[in-house]
Each structure stands twice: as C-alpha cells, then as structure tokens.
Amino acid sequence: MHIEPEIQLILFDLDDTLVPTKDLENLRHSKDKHNLKDVIPSYSITPYPGIENALMVLMQLFKLGIVTSAPLWYTSQMLQIYFSKVRFDPVITYDHVEFLKPHPEPIYQALSCADIRNENAIFVGNDQVDYLASKSAGVRFFGAKWSDQKSYRTDETVELKNPMDLIYLIKSLKE
C-alpha cells in the first residue's frame, strides 16, 4: 500500500499564476521601483477567477508561500494590492537568491524558510521554468491551466482547470 506524504506547504508562482500580469512585464523587469497602486488601474488587472477564494480556503489548511523571479518591491506590492488577507510565508523573490528558476534554489530556499521537506510541498505554476525548478527540487508540480500564459509540458504535468481544483486534488491525495 502506497501512502502519499502529507502536504504541509503549497508554493505558488505569482505572475500569470495568481494574477495575469503580462502587461506589467517591462515594469517588473525595470530597474526603477514604481508605485503599483498608481500603475495597475490603467491595465485593469484582476486576479484569475476563483484564486482568492481558493487561497482563503487553502490558508486555513496549509502554509502558503510565493516563489517568484520578480523583485521584492514588486512582489510585496502585488501581494498587498491583491491578496492582503492571505498569509504567504515564505515569500522568495529575485532578491533572495543567486539563481532564478528553472534552478531549484528558490524552491529550496522556500522549503528551508518554512522548515518543510520537499515531499511535503507542492508548487503551482504556469511556466516551464516552474516545472523544471519543481522537478529539480523534488517537489510535486501542478500546472495552472487557468493561466492564459501557460508554457509547461502538459504531458508531464497534473493540470488544474481552476484554482478550486487544488483543494479537491489535495483532499483526494489524503483519502
């Protein structure tokens, strides 16, 4: 009989996994820090449907974290604007690591900060670099099929059609 390890931590990519931010790409990569509250209204950016509800439910059951290649200033503002009621700890950004995804260092850093073993974590992302970092770190990867910017290999990925699917999938792993 095979028993799945207990899930204790769910890590999320930020851009194009929680919020469709393709229009902010140049801003995110610029050297200048911006006040996103002033910039975002002109882009009409809102989180993907269902993501806020899913995060609120998941937060009651698991530790939630962010692993992103975006800078800290940007990530902090995005989380404050869109997810101020959600506790994300750890938050690992461009500023916290030497190597970005697809290198596993950002995920290792998150696991270390949360004091969680890789088999007790899940990573949810929209990009092939998310998949590769997860695989290298020994963390299960779930693809955010709801993203309009997904680029991971679907033949090697469990895909979630909508954010609430994550709750159902984790419940099924426990049964």
C-alpha positions in Angstrom: 0.0 0.0 0.0 1.4 3.4 -1.0 0.6 6.4 1.2 1.1 9.9 -0.2 3.2 12.2 2.0 1.2 14.8 4.0 1.1 18.1 2.2 2.1 21.0 4.6 3.2 23.7 2.2 1.8 25.0 -1.1 4.1 27.3 -3.1 2.8 29.5 -5.8 4.4 31.4 -8.7 3.0 34.9 -8.7 2.9 36.3 -12.2 0.4 34.7 -14.6 -0.4 32.0 -12.0 -2.2 34.2 -9.4 -2.7 37.3 -11.4 -2.5 37.9 -15.2 0.4 40.3 -15.4 1.8 40.0 -18.9 1.2 43.7 -19.4 3.4 44.5 -16.4 6.4 42.6 -17.7 8.5 45.6 -18.7 7.7 47.4 -15.4 8.6 44.3 -13.4 12.0 44.0 -15.1 12.8 47.7 -15.0 15.4 48.9 -12.5 13.0 51.6 -11.3 10.7 50.9 -8.4 7.1 52.0 -9.1 4.1 52.6 -7.0 1.9 49.8 -8.5 -1.3 51.3 -7.0 -0.8 54.2 -9.4 0.0 52.0 -12.4 -2.3 49.0 -12.2 -5.6 50.8 -12.7 -4.7 51.7 -16.3 -4.2 47.9 -17.0 -7.5 46.6 -15.5 -5.7 43.7 -13.9 -7.6 41.4 -11.5 -6.7 38.0 -10.1 -7.8 34.9 -12.0 -11.4 34.0 -11.2 -11.6 31.8 -8.1 -8.0 32.3 -7.0 -8.9 34.5 -4.0 -11.5 32.0 -2.7 -9.1 29.1 -3.2 -6.3 30.8 -1.3 -8.6 31.7 1.6 -9.6 28.1 2.0 -6.1 26.7 1.5 -4.7 29.2 4.0 -6.8 27.5 6.7 -5.3 24.1 5.9 -1.7 24.7 4.8 1.2 27.1 4.8 1.2 29.1 1.6 4.3 30.6 0.0 5.4 32.5 -3.0 8.4 31.6 -5.2 8.8 34.2 -8.0 11.5 35.6 -10.2 10.1 39.1 -9.7 11.8 41.6 -7.4 10.8 42.1 -3.8 9.4 45.6 -4.2 7.1 44.4 -7.0 6.0 41.2 -5.2 5.3 43.0 -1.9 3.1 45.5 -3.6 1.3 42.9 -5.7 0.5 40.8 -2.6 -0.7 43.9 -0.7 -2.9 45.1 -3.5 -4.5 41.7 -4.4 -4.0 39.3 -1.5 -3.8 41.4 1.6 -5.9 38.9 3.6 -3.8 35.9 2.6 -0.7 34.9 4.7 2.1 33.9 2.4 5.2 32.8 4.3 7.7 32.3 2.9 8.0 34.8 0.1 11.0 34.1 -2.1 11.9 36.7 -4.8 14.6 37.6 -7.2 16.3 39.5 -4.3 16.6 36.4 -2.1 18.5 34.0 -4.4 21.6 33.9 -6.6 19.9 31.6 -9.2 16.4 32.0 -10.6 14.0 29.3 -11.7 14.5 26.9 -13.5 17.3 26.4 -11.0 15.8 24.8 -7.8 17.5 27.3 -5.4 14.3 29.5 -5.0 12.3 26.4 -4.0 15.0 25.1 -1.7 15.1 28.5 -0.1 11.3 28.4 0.5 11.4 24.9 1.9 14.2 25.9 4.2 12.4 29.0 5.4 9.2 27.0 6.1 11.2 24.1 7.6 9.3 21.7 5.3 10.7 18.7 3.4 10.3 18.6 -0.4 7.9 15.6 -0.3 5.6 17.7 1.9 5.3 20.5 -0.6 3.5 21.3 -3.8 4.4 24.0 -6.3 1.7 25.6 -8.5 2.9 27.5 -11.6 2.2 28.4 -15.2 5.6 28.2 -16.8 8.1 25.5 -17.9 10.7 27.1 -15.6 8.3 26.5 -12.7 8.0 22.8 -13.7 11.8 22.4 -14.1 12.6 24.0 -10.7 10.0 21.8 -9.0 11.3 18.7 -10.6 14.9 19.5 -9.7 13.9 20.3 -6.1 11.8 17.1 -5.8 8.6 19.0 -5.2 5.3 17.9 -6.9 4.3 20.4 -9.6 0.7 21.3 -10.6 0.1 23.3 -13.7 -2.2 26.4 -13.5 -4.3 25.6 -16.6 -6.4 28.6 -15.8 -3.5 30.9 -16.8 -3.6 32.5 -20.2 0.2 32.3 -20.3 0.9 28.6 -19.6 4.0 27.1 -21.1 4.8 23.9 -19.2 4.8 20.5 -20.8 1.2 19.2 -20.4 2.2 15.6 -21.0 4.3 15.6 -17.7 2.0 17.8 -15.6 -1.1 17.4 -13.5 -3.2 20.3 -14.7 -5.6 22.3 -12.6 -8.5 23.7 -14.6 -9.4 26.2 -12.0 -8.0 27.2 -8.6 -10.5 25.3 -6.6 -9.3 22.1 -8.2 -6.3 22.3 -6.0 -8.4 21.8 -2.9 -10.2 18.8 -4.4 -6.9 17.3 -5.6 -5.3 17.6 -2.2 -8.3 16.1 -0.5 -8.2 13.1 -2.9 -4.5 12.6 -2.0 -5.4 12.3 1.7 -8.1 9.7 1.1 
